[in-house]
Amino acid sequence: MSHIVTVQDAVTAFADWIEPTDAELDAIEQEMPVVQADVELLDAQIITLDRIPTELDNRRLRRARRRALAARVSLANRTADAALPGGAA
């Protein structure tokens, strides 16, 4: 009879005691405005899926696109500033 043996790494990869590190939590916190802006953009797009967009829908979409872009630019600028040692530009 052959025994079924689990792979230890695969089993313990999802153990309760494995938590995200502080660095991972900080990275998530920095990216959260981008995630929220993308969710708002998706909400605005979903609203217009089953109908012809009204002027209000178009404004909502434009506003959501601008917020998503601004959040991405802000994140890119923060990570670029953090990557340059000594504050050099």
C-alpha positions in Angstrom: 0.0 0.0 0.0 1.4 3.4 -0.9 1.0 6.2 1.6 -0.3 9.6 0.7 2.0 12.3 2.0 1.4 16.0 1.8 4.0 18.5 0.9 4.9 20.4 4.1 5.5 23.7 2.4 2.1 23.7 0.7 0.3 22.8 3.9 2.0 25.4 6.1 1.9 28.2 3.5 -1.6 29.0 4.7 -1.1 28.5 8.4 -2.6 30.9 10.8 0.7 32.0 12.3 2.0 33.4 9.0 1.2 37.1 9.0 2.2 39.9 6.6 5.3 41.7 7.6 5.3 45.4 8.5 6.9 46.3 5.2 4.1 44.5 3.3 1.5 46.2 5.4 3.1 49.6 4.7 3.2 48.8 0.9 -0.5 48.0 1.0 -1.3 51.2 3.0 0.6 53.2 0.3 -1.3 51.6 -2.5 -4.7 51.9 -0.9 -5.7 55.3 -2.5 -5.0 53.7 -5.9 -7.1 50.7 -5.1 -10.0 52.9 -3.8 -9.8 55.1 -6.9 -9.9 52.1 -9.2 -12.9 50.7 -7.3 -14.7 54.0 -7.8 -13.9 53.9 -11.5 -15.2 50.4 -11.8 -18.4 51.4 -10.0 -18.9 54.2 -12.5 -18.2 51.9 -15.4 -20.6 49.2 -14.1 -23.4 51.8 -13.8 -23.2 52.5 -17.5 -23.1 48.9 -18.7 -26.8 48.4 -19.2 -27.8 51.8 -20.5 -26.8 54.7 -22.6 -24.7 57.0 -20.3 -26.3 60.3 -19.4 -24.4 63.5 -18.9 -24.3 62.8 -15.2 -22.8 59.3 -15.9 -20.2 60.9 -18.2 -19.2 63.4 -15.5 -19.0 60.6 -13.0 -16.7 58.6 -15.3 -14.5 61.5 -16.1 -14.2 62.4 -12.4 -13.4 58.8 -11.5 -10.8 58.5 -14.3 -9.1 61.7 -13.1 -9.1 60.5 -9.5 -7.6 57.1 -10.5 -4.9 58.9 -12.6 -4.1 61.3 -9.8 -3.8 58.5 -7.3 -1.4 56.6 -9.6 0.7 59.7 -10.2 0.8 60.4 -6.5 1.9 56.8 -5.8 4.6 57.0 -8.5 5.9 60.2 -7.2 6.1 58.9 -3.6 7.9 55.7 -4.7 10.3 57.8 -6.9 11.1 60.1 -4.0 11.7 57.2 -1.6 14.0 55.5 -4.1 16.3 58.5 -4.4 18.8 58.6 -1.5 19.5 62.0 0.0 16.5 63.7 -1.6 18.4 64.1 -4.9 16.1 64.8 -7.9 
